[in-house]
Amino acid sequence: MKAMRWVTYPLSQPEESGLYVVNFKTHNVYMTVLSFFDKNTKKWYDSNDREKLIEGINAFNPFKITYYVHP
């Protein structure tokens, strides 16, 4: 298992589109959630709703989340 490591955003951005674990602040509370980064628009979206933007992201884990489907 890879250790959690945060990279500052927007100083650094993911190299490819995909799901990442991100840290953001909303209503004076810091949260850690799964978010989708679109490399073309350079914006973060809700992992379940690609129409909904997530604002206030200040860091992300550089390891992209991949799903494994058990046969």
C-alpha positions as CSV (number, residue, x, y, z in Angstrom):
1,M,0.0,0.0,0.0
2,K,1.3,3.5,-0.9
3,A,1.7,6.0,1.9
4,M,-0.5,9.1,1.8
5,R,1.5,12.0,0.3
6,W,-0.1,15.4,-0.5
7,V,0.9,17.7,-3.3
8,T,-0.1,21.4,-3.3
9,Y,-2.7,22.5,-5.7
10,P,-2.8,24.6,-7.9
11,L,1.0,24.9,-7.8
12,S,1.1,21.3,-9.0
13,Q,-1.6,19.4,-11.0
14,P,-2.1,15.8,-11.8
15,E,-0.4,14.6,-15.0
16,E,-3.6,12.8,-16.2
17,S,-7.3,12.9,-15.8
18,G,-8.8,10.5,-13.3
19,L,-9.9,10.0,-9.7
20,Y,-7.8,11.3,-6.9
21,V,-8.0,11.7,-3.1
22,V,-8.2,15.5,-2.5
23,N,-8.2,17.8,0.5
24,F,-10.3,21.0,0.5
25,K,-11.9,23.5,2.8
26,T,-15.6,24.2,2.9
27,H,-17.4,26.2,5.6
28,N,-14.2,26.4,7.7
29,V,-13.9,22.6,7.8
30,Y,-11.2,20.6,6.0
31,M,-12.5,17.5,4.2
32,T,-10.8,14.6,2.4
33,V,-12.9,13.2,-0.5
34,L,-12.5,11.4,-3.8
35,S,-12.6,13.7,-6.8
36,F,-12.3,13.6,-10.6
37,F,-9.6,15.8,-12.2
38,D,-10.2,16.7,-15.9
39,K,-6.8,17.6,-17.4
40,N,-8.5,19.4,-20.4
41,T,-10.4,21.9,-18.2
42,K,-7.9,21.7,-15.2
43,K,-10.9,21.5,-12.8
44,W,-12.0,19.1,-10.1
45,Y,-15.4,17.5,-10.2
46,D,-17.5,15.5,-7.7
47,S,-16.6,11.8,-8.2
48,N,-20.2,10.9,-8.6
49,D,-21.5,13.9,-10.6
50,R,-19.2,15.2,-13.4
51,E,-21.4,18.3,-13.7
52,K,-20.7,19.4,-10.1
53,L,-17.4,21.3,-9.6
54,I,-15.5,21.1,-6.3
55,E,-14.0,24.4,-5.3
56,G,-11.4,25.1,-2.6
57,I,-9.1,22.2,-3.3
58,N,-5.7,22.9,-1.8
59,A,-3.9,19.5,-2.0
60,F,-4.2,16.1,-3.6
61,N,-2.6,12.7,-3.4
62,P,-0.6,12.2,-6.6
63,F,-1.5,8.5,-6.8
64,K,-4.5,8.1,-9.2
65,I,-7.3,5.8,-7.9
66,T,-7.8,2.7,-10.0
67,Y,-10.7,0.3,-9.5
68,Y,-10.2,-3.4,-9.4
69,V,-13.3,-5.4,-10.3
70,H,-13.1,-8.9,-8.8
71,P,-14.2,-11.5,-11.4
